[in-house]
Amino acid sequence: MRELVLGLRLLFGSGPGHRARFLLMTLGSSLGVCCLAIVLAIPGILDAQDARINARQPVTPRDSSGAAVVDGYPVTLARTDPYGSTPLTRVFVARGTRTVEPPPGMHSFPRDGQVFVSPRLHELLAHNTALAQLVPGEQAGLIGPAGLARPDELIAYVGMSRAELPDGDPVERFGESHGPLPTLDPTTLAILRFTLAAVVLLPLVVFLSVCARLSAADRARRLAALRLLGLSKKGTQRVNAAETVAAAGLGALLGLGEYWAANQLVSRVGLPGFTWYPADGALTFQTLVVCLIGCPALAWYVGRASAGKAAANPLAVRRGAVEKTPSRWVFLPLIAGLGVITGYCVAGVTHHAPTSTALSAWLMPSAALLSGVGLALSLPACSRFLAQRMARSTRSFSLGLAMRRNEAEPGGAVRVATGLVLLVFAASLAQGIVIQLDSVARSTLPFQTYDIQYGQLSGSQRQAIEVLPGVRAHVVTLNPPLSDGLEQSPRPEGVVATCGQLRKAVRWTEGCVDGHLMRLWDPGQPLDVWTEVGDEVRFDRRVGQRSRGLNLKMPRQTVRYREPEGLMVLRNGGVLVPPSMLPPGAIPQNATLTLVSAPGEKTVRTVLDGIGGIAPTAGVITPGLIVDAFQRVTIVKSLLTVGIVLGLVIGVAAYLVAATDRAVERRPQVTALTLLGARARTLRAVQVAQVVLPLVVGLVPAVLVGKMAETSYLVVGGGTVFWDGAGVPVLLVCALGVVAVAAVGALPLVGRRIDPELIRRG
């Protein structure tokens, strides 16, 4: 306890410079704790949303045999449809004679003709009256937060009569413990946690260590003096740890306050595709323990470790002895991580990619984290080795002086470079996560189709939908009428399209002639319908208020086509009907409008949003695509973007703090060189070389190891993309940008004024 008090007294009695350093340490720690709290709060936010979804799930009453009991209970029927690229959930409810608690967020069940809507859906209904067809009835109130997963969720409870819900399920209460799929499934959540750990937590540890080691050289000399005055070895370490723990503890309190303010603000604004209530992001007990105990504990460890040299050999510190060569054990984490990563890369090259197993799910993230830690630990040794070789071979005075300084003190410049090196490593790894998410969200089909009932659209709506951005083709499929009560053999469909539209809807066509009735034939697929030439085919159409038939005879002419693999737009054996054969004003009955677009996520979102804006009540069927998947991928990308931004902030902050600290430490040496006649231009070149060399030494393996880690992650992920060649130029540009920023930031370290106080200290 005596050493802790002594450390605090030295802190507050060492002049304004030391107090400014303490303030910088505190602010840096607060930023790190705020970022840490954000990362720790994400799983809690998702769990709170899933808990509210489960709380509104109906529980069906059952008898002893397991059959549903309907008598007297309310009945519900849930439907989820796409409103643009956003899911719209409608729960149709019919009251019963039994008293049942209403769903969370509502004070009662809606009566027949009433509707309860979420606040976001209420806003949409006010601006889009056509949407009211999906939620018919008089609005009786809004659904409260307890019944919504997110503030922007689209959900409505529509009251109906029991006769209108023959397929409804009885409900005795709400609160099913096993509800639908969670917002993020466990695999995706594990990927997100691993990514945030690599992108945020790894640079965060470096940043907190940098903050705890501010003015390391100056403090080491002061601690060495205390050791020479008779203070014990452990006591010297405790004195240094007292200052770092005080700064970390105060910074943790400030950081939690910063997080609270950020949560209140951002939760009300929301992220793209992801919103939450402020209470969802409230600080949990686990977060408080990690931030208020873990961060000061890390500061205590770093403070004791940084004072180890001054406590063990104070004379060497006071006389400025050369640092010892870094131990070779620092390469062990990098070697271990690279061994696992290389094994997965070789498995991908030899087409023996492992299946997603529990071992790979644990081994791959561990290898990536070990590689990142290894890059940080091995950087001083690599920088020292290269500095020795360059100092012996170079004939440049500036470069030789810079290399000798890095050889004598490799840790000083490395502290500046470590944060930026890990930033590039994490960026490469995050790039692989984004690629895998895109491959999961992207449809495996070469095209994406959208089926809409033709009768649900007016003429103007059809014209607007057909020319939506992203729509490459559209065809109208005519279905033959059904015979009442009689079984019938399959009959051919009619496809109303021009030859140009047909070519865009399929992979290739041959023999198509505009204006002619032609038989459709895909040689690679079996015929769905067999017809003879001259067989009559009838389709229904409406002209004005009257229904008339469109009678066609199967032609002899045939157009050959080939549909994309796994996709069926047309029915093999149908008939191609030129649009000119439909009389003006004729509306086909029992017909489907099929749109075709590219499968890209952005394109699909654009088309769905366009359909929702033009015809919000139209039902859209998207084969091979689940709209809920769009929402999940959007949430993951938003959270991953938050992680990348936090990692960028932490990496840049670590560089700024370390560069500022190094500038203060280097002022006596720079002043001494100035008095010896060194020109300012030479000193600036020396400073740039001292920073750029360790940075380049770290960035080269960071890019290589990062790409290998990304590749091994893609191999383990089970996707079709293993090698990301498109991301290499972006990563190299980022690395060059980091070098340029570090070089420019090193220039102001050399000033024009000479402080007489620094002459004595130097």
N, C-alpha and C positions, 0 to 999 in steps of 0.2 A: 504493500500500500504506500510505503514511503517513496518508492521509486515512481509510482504513478503520480503522486502529488508533485514530486520534483519535475517530472516531465511536463505537467501542466504549468507549473511556475516558470519553467524555461520558455514555454510557448508564449505566455502572455508577457514575459519580461524581456523578450529578445528583440524588441524594436518593431517598427511598422513593417519592415520587409518580411519578417517571419509571420506576422499576423496576416499580411496579405497572402502569403503562401498557404496558411491555414484556411483562409477564406476560400482560396481556389480549390484546395483539397475538399472542402465541405461542399462547394457547388458541384464539383465533379462527381463526388459520391452521390449527391442528391439526384443528378441526372442519371447515373447508373442505376440507382434504386428505383427511380420512376420507370425506366425501361424494363427492369426486372419485374416490377409489379404488373406492368402491362402484359408481359408474357405469361405470368402466372395467373392472370385473371381470365385469359381466353377460355380455358377449359371450364371454368365456373360459369361463364356467360352461356356457353353451349349447353351445359347441364341444366341451367335454370330454364332455358327455352324448351328443352326436351321434357322437363318436369311439367311444364304448363300444357304441353301437347298431350302427355299421358293423362293429366288430370281431367281433360275434357273427353277422353275416350269412353264410349258407352259400354256398360257391362250388361250382358244379356242374362235375364233370370232363367234358370233351368230347373227341371224337376229331377227326381232321383235317377231317372233313366238317361239324363243328359239332354232331353229335348227342351226346346225353348218354350217358355210359358208366356203366352200372349195376353191372356185375359186381364183387361184393365190397365195394363202398363202402356205408357207412351211408346210410340214407335218412331224410329229415325232411319234415314237413308242418306248416306254421304256420297257426294260426287265431287271429283276434282277435275277441272278443265283448265286448259291454257288460256289465260288472258294475255295475249301477246306471248312473251317468254316468261311470264309469271304465273304460278299456279293460283287458281281461284277455287276455293273450297266452298261448296254449298251443302248444308245439312238440312234436309227436309224433315220437319217434325210434325207429328200429330199427337195431340193431347190424349190422355186416357182418363179413366175414372180413379185410378190410384194416385196418391200423392207421392211425387218423386222430386227430389231436389233438382233444380235446373242446372244446366252446365255452368262452369265457372265463368264469371264475368257478366252474368245475366241474373236479373231478379226474378224472372219467371219464364216459362215456356211461351213462345209466340202463339197467339191464337190463329185460327184459320184466316188467312188474308193479311197477317202481320209478318214483319220481317225485322230481325235484329242484324245489324251489319257492323263491321269493324270501322274505325275512324277513317282509315285510308280508302276503303271501299265507299264510304259515305261521300268522301271528296270526289271520287271518280263518278259516282252517280249524279252528283250535282252538275258536273261538266259534260256528262255523256248520258243523255236520257235513254239512248238505245240500249244501254247496259241494263236498264231496269227490267228488260224482258227475261234476263237470267235470274233475277231476284224479284219475282213479282210480289206485290203486296205493299201495304202501308208501313213505313218505317216506324217502329214502336220504341226504338232506342238504339243506343250504341253498345257494343260489346266492350266490357272493361278490360284492363290490362291482365287480369287473372285468367282470362280466356283466350289470350293471344300469345303466340310464340314470340312475335316481334311487333313493334309498333306499326310497321308498314304491311303486315300480313293482310291478305284478301280473303275474308271468310264471312259467311252469312248463314243465319239460322232462319229458314223460311217455314212459316206455319201453314199447314194444310189439313184437310180432313182425312180421317182414317180411310175413307173409301178411295182417296187419291194416292194412298201409299200401301198398295197390296203387298209389295215386296219389302216393306220396312221391317226392321228388327226391333223387338221389344227392349226396353231399357228399364232397369231397376235402380241404377245409380250411375254416376260418372266417376271415373278414376281408375281406369284399367292400368294395372302395374306393368303389363307388357303391351305397350302401345305400338304404333307403327315404327318404321325405321327411324333412328335418331337423325338429328340434323347432319351430323357427320358420323359415318360408321367407324367402328374401332380401328380399322386399317387406315382409313384416311386421317383420323385423328392422331394415330401414331406417327404417320408421315409428317403431319403438321408439327407435332411436338419435336420430332427429330430435326426438322428444318429450322424451327425457331431456336433450338439449342445450338445448332451449328452457326446460324446467321446472327443470332443476338447474344446468346449466353457466352459463347466462346470469346468474341471480341469484348464482351462486358467484363469478363474476368481480367483480361489484359488492361482494359481501361481503368478498372478499380485499382489494379496493381500499379499502374502508372501514377494515378492520383496519390496512392499511399507512399510512393517513392519520390515525391517532389523534393527538390533540393537534396538529393541523396548524398552528393559529395560534401556539401556544406554541413549537413547534419552528421555525416560520418566523422568529420573532423571535430565537431563539437562533442560527440559521444566518445571519441578517442581521448579527448582531454579529460572528460569525466572518468574514464577508465584509468588514466594515468594518475588521477587524483585519489584513487583508492576505491572507486566503486566496483562492485563485483561484476563478473561477466553476465550473469543473469539479470542483475540489477540494471546494467547498461542497456540490455535488450528491452527490459520493461520500460525504461525511460523513453526510449524511442517509440515503443508500441503505444504508450499513453497518448502521444500526440495523434498518431494515425487512428487509434480507436475513438478518440474524442471527435475527430473530423468525420469519421465514418458514421458514428452514432448520430451526430447532429445532422449529417447529410442524409441518413436514413429517414429521420423525422421529416426533413424538408422534402425528400423524394416522395414519401407517402402523401404529403400534402399536395405536391405537384400532380401525382397520379389522381388524387381525388378531384382536383380541379379539371384535369384533362378528361376524366370519365364523365363528369357532369356536362362538359361542353360537347365532346365528340359524340356522346350517346344521343344528344338532342339533334345533332346534325346528321350523324350516321356516316357509314362508309358506303362506297358503291356496292349495292346489292346486299348489304348487311347492316341491320340496325339492332339495337337492344335498349332495354330500359336501364336507367342509372342504377337501380337496385341490383340488377344482374351483375354489374361490375363492382359491387361493393367489396371492400377489403375483407378477406377471410382470415380466420385464425392462422392457417398455414402460411398465408402470404405475410402476415405480420411477423410470424416467427422467423421466416427465412430472411426478411428484410431487416428486422430489428436485431436479430441475433447472428444470422449468417454473415451479413456484410461486415459488422464490427469484428466477427471472428476471423474473417478473411484479412481484414486490416491488421488485426493482432498478429496473425501469422506472418504477413508481409513485413510488418514493422520489426518483428523479432528477427526475421531472416535477413533484412537489409542492414540490421545492426550487428550481424554476426562477425563481420570482418573487423569492425571497430572494437568489438568486445574481445576478440581473440588475439588480434595483433595491432594494438593502438599505435605503436611507433611507425609501422608501415603506412598507416593511414595518414598520420601527421606529416610524414616525409614524402608522401605521394609515391609510394612504391608501385611498381608495375603489377598489374593484376595477374593472377595465376591463369594458366591455360585452362579453358573450360573442360570439364570432364567429358569423356567419350560416352558416358552413360546417357547423355542428353539425346543421343541419336536413337535410343531404344524405342521410344513411342513412335517415331517416324518409321523406323524399320518394321515394327509390328503392324502398323496401319497399312503401310505400302504392301506388305506381304499378303494381307487379306484382299486388298483392292486389286492387286495384280492377279491374284488367283481368279477373281470374278471376271476380270477383263479377258483373261485367257479362256475361261469357260465360254464367254460370249463369242470370241473369235472362232473357237472350235465347235460352235453350235451345240454346246452342252450346258446351256443356261440352266441354273438350278430353279426348281419350282419354289414358289413362295412358301417357305417353311419357317417355323418358329426360330430355328437356328440362324437363318439368313436375316430374319427380321431383327434379331439382336446383334448379330455379328457385323452386318454392314454399317449401321449407325455407329457402333463402337469403333470400327476401323476408321470411319471418316473423322470422328472426334479425335482419335489418337493421332491421325495424320495432321490435323490442325494444331493440336498441342505440340506435336513433334516439330512442326515448322517453326513455332514460336521458340521452343527450347533450343533447337539446333542453329538458329540464326546467328547468335554470337560466335559460336565456334566456326561456322562457315565464313562469316565476315572476317574474323581474325586470321584465318588461314589464307584467304584471298588477299587480305591487306599485306601480310608478310611477303607473299610472292610478288605482288605488284610493287611494293616498296623496294625490293631488291633489284627489280628489272627496269623500273622506269627511270628516265633521265629528266623528267619534269619536276621542277622544284615544288610546284603547287600540289601535284598529285602525290609526290613522295612524302611531303609534309602531312597531307591528309591521311595517307595510308599508315604512316607511323603513329599518328594519333589514334586511328581506329585499332591499330595493333596493341597500343598501350591501354586503351580504354574501349573495348568493343561494346560494352554494355550501354554507354551513353547514347551513341547513334542508333543502336538497335532499339532502344525504347521508343525512338521516334518512328521507326519503320515497322515495328511489329503490328500495330493496329491496322495500318494500311495493307500489309501483307495478308493478314487474316481476312480483311474486307474483300480482297480479290479472290481468295480461296473460297470464302462463303458465297460470293456472287456466282462463281462457277457451279458450286453445288446447288444453289437455289435455281439456277437455270435448268438443271436436270429435273428438279421437282416440277417446274412449270411445264416442261416437255411431257413428263408422264401424265400430269393432270390434263393437258390438252389431248393426249392420245386416248385417255379414258373418256373424256367428255365428247370427243369428236366421234361422229358416227363412222362405223366401219364400212358403210356403203359408199360407193363412189358418188352417188347423188342422194339428196334428201327430197322426199315427196311429201306433199300436204294434200289431204283429201277433204273436200268440203262439199256438202250436199248442195246441188245446183239450185234447188228451190229455196234455200235459205238466203239467197243473194238476189238483190235487185239488179237491174241492168247496169246502173251506174256503179254499183259496188263491184260487179264482175269486171267491168272495164278497168276500174282503179286497181283491183287486186292483180289482174293479169300483167300490169305494167309496173308492179312494185320493184324497187331496187333489189337485186339479187335473184329475181325469178328469171331463169334461163329459158323455160318453156312452160306451156300450159296446154292441156288437152281436156276435152269433155268426153266422159265415158257414158254411153247410153246403155242402160240395163233393160233387158226385155221384160215385159209385164209378166206377172205370175198368174197362173190359172187358178181360180178359186177352188180350193179343196181337192185339187187333182195333182198327183205327182207327175212331174214332167222331166224329160231329159234335159241336160244343160243345153242352153242355146247361146249362140254367139253374141258378144257385145259389139256395140258400135263405138268407134272412136272418131270424134269430130275434131279434125286437125288438118292443117296444111302439111305439105311435105317438109317445109322448113321447120315447123313446130315438131313434127315427128322426129326429124334428125336430131334436134336438141334434147328430146326427151329420152332417147335411147343411145346406145353406143355407136351403132352405124345402121344405115339403111341402104337398100339396093333395089332399083327398079320402080321407085315411087314417081308417079306422074300426077301433078296437080289437076284437080277438076274431075278425076275419074274415081269411081267406086272400085276399091281394091281389097283383096283378101290379105290379112296379116298373117305372116308365117315366120316363126323363129326356128331355123333348122336345128339349133342346138338344144331345143326343149321339146318334150312331147306335146302333142296337140291337146288343148283343154276341151275343145269342142270339135266334133267331126261333122262337116256339112258337105253336101254335094253342090256342084255348080248349078245354079238355078233355083236352089231351095229358097223359100221365102222367109224373110226375117221381119218381124214387126216391132216397132218401138212406138211408145206413146209420146205425144206432144200436145201442148195446149196453145190454141190461137184465140186470143181474146178470152171469152168465158167458156169456150167450147173445147172439148178434148177430141183430138183426131189422131188417127194412126199414121205412122210413117212406115210404109211397106217397101222393103228393099229385097232384091234377089241377089244371092251370092254370086259375085262376078268370077270370071275366069282369070282375070289379071291378078297377079300376086305381087305384093311388096315384101321382100325379105328384110328382116331386121335382127338385131342382136341386142338383148337387154344387158345392162351391167350385171356383173357377178353379184348374186344375192339379192337383186332388186327386181320387182315385178311391177312395172308400170302398166303394161298392156296384157291382155289375155290372148294367149296364142290361139289362132284360129278365128279371131274376130274379123270385123270388116272396118276398113278405113272410109269414113264418110266425109267428103269435102264439105266445108262450111256453106258453100253455095247451094247445097241440096236442101238446106233447112229454109223454109219460107221466111220472109221477113216478119218479125214479131212472134215467131214460134218459140215456145219455151219447152225444152225437153222435160219430160216427167221421169222420175226415178233415174236421175242422172247425177253424176259426180264430176266436180271440177277438180282436176289434179294439177297442182303446181310442182315444178321441178326446179331445184336450186343446187348449188354446191353444198357439200356437207360441212363446211367450216362453221365454227361456233358463231362467229360474228355475222356471217351471212344468214344462218338459221334464225338468230335473234332478230335481225333486221326484218326478215320475212314475217315471222310470227308477230312482232310488234306492229308491222304494217297491216296485217290481217286484223289484229285486235283493234287498231284505230279506225279501220274502214267498216268492219262488220263485227262488232264486239260480241254479238249473240250467236254467231255462227260457230258450230262445232267443228273443230279441226282435228283430224286424225293424222298423226305423224308416225308412220311405220319405222320401227327401230330406234325411236327417240322417246325418252321420258323427260317431260318438262321439269320434273323435280330435280333431275340430275343437273340441269342448268343452274338451279338455285344453289345446289351444294358446291358445284365448281366455282360459282361466283363468290360464295362465302370463303372458300379456301383461298382463292386468289386474292381477295381483299385482305384476309389475315396474313397471307404470305407477303403481300405488298407492305403491310404495316411492319412485318419483321424485317424486310429488306431496308425500309426507310430507317427503322431503329438501328439496324446494323450500320448503315451509312452514317447516321448521326454519331453513333458511338465511335466508329473508326476515325471520323474526322475530328471528333472531340479528343480522342486519345492522341492524335497527331498534334493538334494545337496545344494541348497541355504539355506534352513531352517536348515539343519544339520550343515553347516559351520557357520551360524549365531549363532546357539545355542552353538556351541563349543566356540565361542568367548565370549558369554555372561556368560557361565558357568565356565570360567577360574578362576575368583576370588573365587568362592565357592569350586572348586576342589583344588585350592591352599591352602585354609583354612583347608580343610579336610586332606590334605597331611601333613600340619604342626602339626595337632592334632594326627598324627600317623597312619592314615589310609594307608593301603598298596595299591600299584598300582593295584594288582589283585582285591582287594575289590572295588576300585573305578571303574574299568572297568566293573565289574559285576553290579554295581549300574547304570552306564551309559546305559548298554545294557537293563537292566530291565526298566529304565525310558522310553526308546524308544519303546521297544518291547511290553510292556503292552498296551499303548494306540493304538498301531498299531493292536494288536490282538483284542482289544475291538472294533476297527473300522472294521477290516476285516471280522469278523464273521457275523455281520449284513450286511456288504457289499455283501458277497457271498449269503446270504439268500435273501436279498431284491433284489439283482441283478437277481437271478434265478426266483424270483416271477415276477419281471418286464419283464424278457425275456418271461416267460410263458404267462403272460397276453398279451404281444405284439403278440405272435403267435396265441393266441385265437382270438384277434381282427382281425388279418390279414386274417382270413378265410381259412387258409391252413389246411392240414391234419395232420400236426405235431404240437402237443401241448406241449409235455413234452420232453425235451432234456436231457435224462439221459447220453448220450455219452459225453456231454460237461462238466459234473460235475468233473470227475478226472482231466481234463485239468485245470479247474478253481481252484481246490484245489492245484494242483502243482504250479500254478502261485502265489497263495496266500502264500504258504510255501516259494517259492522263494523270494517273496517280504520281508517276515519276515527275511529270512537269510541275504539278502542284507542289510536291515536296521540294523540288529545286528552287522554285520561286519563293517558297516559304523560308528557305534557308538563307536567302540574300539579306534580309534585314538583320541577321545576327551580328553583322559587322557594322558598327556605327562610326561616325566621324569624330565624336568627342571622346576625350580621354579623361576618365575620372581618377583623380589622384589617389583616392582610397583604394582603387583597384590595383595600383602599382604596388602597394604594400602587401595586398592579399595575393597578388600573383607571384 
